[in-house]
Amino acid sequence: MSNQSAFAAAVKLPPPPPRPQAAMGAAEAPTQSTGESASVVGNSMVAFTADVSSQHKDDLLNSFGLAQLAVTAQGANAEADPLGYYHGVINVLTNIGYTGQSVNFADYTAQTATVEIDKVVLEIMTSLVTAPELEIVKAALDALKSSANADAAPWQLYHSQSTSENNGSFSIGLATETNNNVAVKLSAFHFAGSETATKFLWMSYSSSSVHIQQGQTALVLNDALYGTVRETVTQKMSSHASSYIANLPSL
């Protein structure tokens, strides 16, 4: 058994949430398609360029979900200790086929009297992605806002996993594919203030009343390595995926 296989087999996840009686039966993960798209997995939103295959979209979402749930099962809390949480998430990912560095947070200093978190996200992502990739991120954020306005499942999932009463922790990623390997540019954010709004990404906060931290990392999913754990990860996520992964409206 490879190191990746042994690690994946030993990963423990929390019990899946109870399903409503009306929805009893086989829980199915959302189906991925080709083309530009975006999905929510726990407290992460990931946008995909058109060159990412549907299989690799599944792989990325399942592996991100596994990593988040695994560290949560170990007691990690993204709102209370974002650095420790993301260190744990990256540790899981790099043990199942990814390469990359952990996220180190730094304070974000607003240059205006008020701040909107979605604009902070785009400001930070501008330094990580190309101009065409940034347009995909913008389209994904627009799709997420549409979901929030409709109080639809993707936003309900993202909001519930990202915020507590007075702080929040979330990430935004952009995935591309080259030569069968998937690269993910990920920005993580933590914010704290007197309260968090329901639609926290698009509300205007006083710069003096909210403290924002941000960090970035770049991850690469090695298909050959991940192929040794794909079945295990999919099986472990099978009872969680339908409630932990949601596709956003078309970009």
TORZAPA-203689 format. One record per residue (C-alpha): x, y, z; residue number from 1; residue in one letter. Coordinates in steps of 0.001 Angstrom, whole numbers, m for minus. Each point is the difference from the previous one (the first is absolute). Layout:
(rec (X,Y,Z),NUM,A)
...
// end
This chain:
(rec (0,0,0),1,M)
(rec (1376,3436,m984),2,S)
(rec (466,2746,2551),3,N)
(rec (m2954,1851,m1552),4,Q)
(rec (m2207,m3085,170),5,S)
(rec (867,m702,3624),6,A)
(rec (m620,3627,986),7,F)
(rec (m3345,173,m1821),8,A)
(rec (m1171,m3270,1500),9,A)
(rec (733,1296,3512),10,A)
(rec (m1857,3320,m419),11,V)
(rec (m3022,256,2278),12,K)
(rec (m2964,2234,m784),13,L)
(rec (m2814,1165,2283),14,P)
(rec (m3382,m1720,m308),15,P)
(rec (m1993,1326,m2963),16,P)
(rec (m2902,2333,795),17,P)
(rec (m3427,m1650,296),18,P)
(rec (m2037,49,m3178),19,R)
(rec (m3676,1027,m52),20,P)
(rec (m2376,m2950,m151),21,Q)
(rec (m1316,1191,m3348),22,A)
(rec (3508,m163,m1445),23,A)
(rec (838,m3467,1263),24,M)
(rec (1757,m2236,m2513),25,G)
(rec (3374,144,m1670),26,A)
(rec (1609,3412,437),27,A)
(rec (1608,1179,m3210),28,E)
(rec (2797,2503,m440),29,A)
(rec (m667,2808,m2491),30,P)
(rec (987,m911,m3557),31,T)
(rec (2905,1908,m1548),32,Q)
(rec (36,1038,m3643),33,S)
(rec (2615,1372,m2372),34,T)
(rec (516,3713,m630),35,G)
(rec (430,2952,2333),36,E)
(rec (m1820,m558,3274),37,S)
(rec (167,547,3740),38,A)
(rec (m976,m2000,3052),39,S)
(rec (m134,358,3758),40,V)
(rec (1653,m2600,2199),41,V)
(rec (m428,799,3687),42,G)
(rec (1558,3413,613),43,N)
(rec (1764,113,m3388),44,S)
(rec (m1258,1272,m3323),45,M)
(rec (1962,m1343,m2962),46,V)
(rec (m262,1336,m3535),47,A)
(rec (1135,m2216,m2885),48,F)
(rec (1378,1029,m3368),49,T)
(rec (m1337,m1843,m3034),50,A)
(rec (3066,m2244,m232),51,D)
(rec (m703,m1791,3296),52,V)
(rec (m1616,m3381,m704),53,S)
(rec (m3171,m1084,1776),54,S)
(rec (1978,m2811,1668),55,Q)
(rec (2533,2431,1396),56,H)
(rec (m2769,2322,1209),57,K)
(rec (m1385,m2972,1931),58,D)
(rec (3470,m817,1298),59,D)
(rec (680,3515,1216),60,L)
(rec (m3371,439,1687),61,L)
(rec (104,m3415,1666),62,N)
(rec (3566,485,1216),63,S)
(rec (m669,3508,1321),64,F)
(rec (m3103,m1302,1734),65,G)
(rec (1923,m2898,1504),66,L)
(rec (2751,2303,1299),67,A)
(rec (m2433,2480,1553),68,Q)
(rec (m2118,m2681,1648),69,L)
(rec (3054,m1915,1228),70,A)
(rec (1491,2974,1837),71,V)
(rec (m3410,950,1377),72,T)
(rec (m328,m3538,1373),73,A)
(rec (3341,551,1743),74,Q)
(rec (m1343,3123,1701),75,G)
(rec (1361,2720,m2299),76,A)
(rec (m2079,3160,m223),77,N)
(rec (483,2395,m2916),78,A)
(rec (m1602,2939,1805),79,E)
(rec (1931,m411,3284),80,A)
(rec (3379,m1037,m1478),81,D)
(rec (168,575,m3764),82,P)
(rec (3751,m608,m173),83,L)
(rec (m278,m3375,1730),84,G)
(rec (m3046,m934,m2054),85,Y)
(rec (1611,700,m3374),86,Y)
(rec (3240,m1629,1108),87,H)
(rec (m2042,m3140,660),88,G)
(rec (m1877,217,m3299),89,V)
(rec (3196,404,m2034),90,I)
(rec (1620,m2843,1952),91,N)
(rec (m2800,m2367,m1027),92,V)
(rec (150,1114,m3627),93,L)
(rec (3774,m393,m264),94,T)
(rec (m318,m3534,1350),95,N)
(rec (m2478,m1123,m2663),96,I)
(rec (1614,1255,m3194),97,G)
(rec (405,3784,141),98,Y)
(rec (3153,2072,187),99,T)
(rec (22,3490,1478),100,G)
(rec (632,2135,3049),101,Q)
(rec (m2236,823,2937),102,S)
(rec (m1810,3335,317),103,V)
(rec (1639,2734,2075),104,N)
(rec (m2284,2858,961),105,F)
(rec (798,3707,m10),106,A)
(rec (m2124,2988,968),107,D)
(rec (m1850,1769,m2804),108,Y)
(rec (80,3788,280),109,T)
(rec (m2939,1776,m1594),110,A)
(rec (730,3241,m1813),111,Q)
(rec (m3560,1318,296),112,T)
(rec (m2412,797,2837),113,A)
(rec (m2227,m2944,m901),114,T)
(rec (769,m3422,m1375),115,V)
(rec (m1955,m2667,m1894),116,E)
(rec (1477,m3458,291),117,I)
(rec (m741,m1084,m3578),118,D)
(rec (2096,2943,m1227),119,K)
(rec (2811,m1023,2338),120,V)
(rec (m182,m3509,m1488),121,V)
(rec (343,1334,m3543),122,L)
(rec (2821,2345,1005),123,E)
(rec (1973,m2909,1460),124,I)
(rec (m839,m2395,m2839),125,M)
(rec (1249,2554,m2543),126,T)
(rec (3549,m717,1140),127,S)
(rec (m477,m3776,m306),128,L)
(rec (m1776,m589,m3293),129,V)
(rec (103,1228,m3575),130,T)
(rec (m2498,2555,m1296),131,A)
(rec (m2155,m2651,m1775),132,P)
(rec (71,m2177,3136),133,E)
(rec (m1090,2973,2110),134,L)
(rec (m3065,386,m2220),135,E)
(rec (m939,m3596,843),136,I)
(rec (396,750,3718),137,V)
(rec (m2221,3076,m419),138,K)
(rec (m2628,m2091,m1798),139,A)
(rec (158,m2585,2789),140,A)
(rec (m516,2695,2648),141,L)
(rec (m2962,1310,m1996),142,D)
(rec (m1447,m3523,m69),143,A)
(rec (552,m286,3744),144,L)
(rec (m1794,3325,512),145,K)
(rec (m2926,m1257,m2086),146,S)
(rec (m140,m3059,2223),147,S)
(rec (67,2251,3100),148,A)
(rec (m2803,2190,m1350),149,N)
(rec (m2106,m3111,m579),150,A)
(rec (1055,m1522,3341),151,D)
(rec (884,m3083,m2044),152,A)
(rec (1899,m3089,1133),153,A)
(rec (3528,1043,m1131),154,P)
(rec (m142,3226,2010),155,W)
(rec (m1641,m1659,2997),156,Q)
(rec (2865,m2502,55),157,L)
(rec (2725,2614,m481),158,Y)
(rec (m1427,2380,2577),159,H)
(rec (m570,m2694,2631),160,S)
(rec (3559,m1307,m365),161,Q)
(rec (1670,3416,m175),162,S)
(rec (m1407,2167,2788),163,T)
(rec (m899,108,3660),164,S)
(rec (m1481,2882,2011),165,E)
(rec (2881,2444,m299),166,N)
(rec (2604,m1502,m2319),167,N)
(rec (445,m2101,m3081),168,G)
(rec (2540,m2028,m1946),169,S)
(rec (m295,m961,m3634),170,F)
(rec (2030,m553,m3144),171,S)
(rec (m287,713,m3715),172,I)
(rec (1892,m2057,m2577),173,G)
(rec (629,m114,m3741),174,L)
(rec (848,m3358,m1580),175,A)
(rec (1683,m624,m3357),176,T)
(rec (1230,m3178,m1676),177,E)
(rec (3188,m646,m1996),178,T)
(rec (1326,m3395,m1097),179,N)
(rec (m2498,m1839,2208),180,N)
(rec (1084,1840,3152),181,N)
(rec (m2263,2500,1742),182,V)
(rec (1394,3226,1482),183,A)
(rec (m2012,1902,2606),184,V)
(rec (728,3595,997),185,K)
(rec (m1671,432,3372),186,L)
(rec (m622,3097,2106),187,S)
(rec (m1162,m477,3582),188,A)
(rec (m1617,2731,2069),189,F)
(rec (m855,499,3652),190,H)
(rec (m1980,2960,1275),191,F)
(rec (m1256,1078,3411),192,A)
(rec (m2273,2835,1037),193,G)
(rec (m2913,921,2192),194,S)
(rec (m2279,m2211,m2104),195,E)
(rec (m169,m1837,m3312),196,T)
(rec (m2764,730,m2492),197,A)
(rec (m1970,m2783,m1649),198,T)
(rec (1404,1003,m3396),199,K)
(rec (3405,737,1490),200,F)
(rec (1909,190,m3282),201,L)
(rec (m1948,2978,m1345),202,W)
(rec (m760,2084,3070),203,M)
(rec (1838,3246,677),204,S)
(rec (1970,13,3257),205,Y)
(rec (1773,2859,1724),206,S)
(rec (3721,m562,m466),207,S)
(rec (535,707,3687),208,S)
(rec (m2570,m2577,1117),209,S)
(rec (1168,m3043,m1958),210,V)
(rec (3377,m1751,127),211,H)
(rec (888,m1922,m3169),212,I)
(rec (2833,m2474,m472),213,Q)
(rec (888,m1662,m3269),214,Q)
(rec (2415,m2593,m1307),215,G)
(rec (676,m1861,m3231),216,Q)
(rec (1396,m3263,m1216),217,T)
(rec (411,m1871,m3274),218,A)
(rec (m754,m3704,m117),219,L)
(rec (525,m2576,m2747),220,V)
(rec (m1972,m3235,m143),221,L)
(rec (2192,m2758,m1420),222,N)
(rec (m2378,m2301,m1864),223,D)
(rec (2295,m3043,199),224,A)
(rec (333,269,3783),225,L)
(rec (m3635,901,598),226,Y)
(rec (m1079,m2909,m2167),227,G)
(rec (1184,m2359,2743),228,T)
(rec (m2466,1514,2502),229,V)
(rec (m2863,1177,m2256),230,R)
(rec (m2251,m2946,825),231,E)
(rec (656,294,3748),232,T)
(rec (m661,3740,65),233,V)
(rec (m3180,m377,m2054),234,T)
(rec (m1248,m2754,2282),235,Q)
(rec (719,1988,3167),236,K)
(rec (m1775,3051,m1453),237,M)
(rec (m2960,m1970,m1334),238,S)
(rec (m2191,653,3057),239,S)
(rec (1079,3667,252),240,H)
(rec (266,1267,m3569),241,A)
(rec (m3688,737,m587),242,S)
(rec (m124,2281,3060),243,S)
(rec (3558,1396,m174),244,Y)
(rec (461,714,m3732),245,I)
(rec (m2301,2162,m2126),246,A)
(rec (296,1283,m3545),247,N)
(rec (m542,3694,m655),248,L)
(rec (m2206,1260,m2859),249,P)
(rec (1590,57,m3431),250,S)
(rec (2686,2635,m452),251,L)
// end
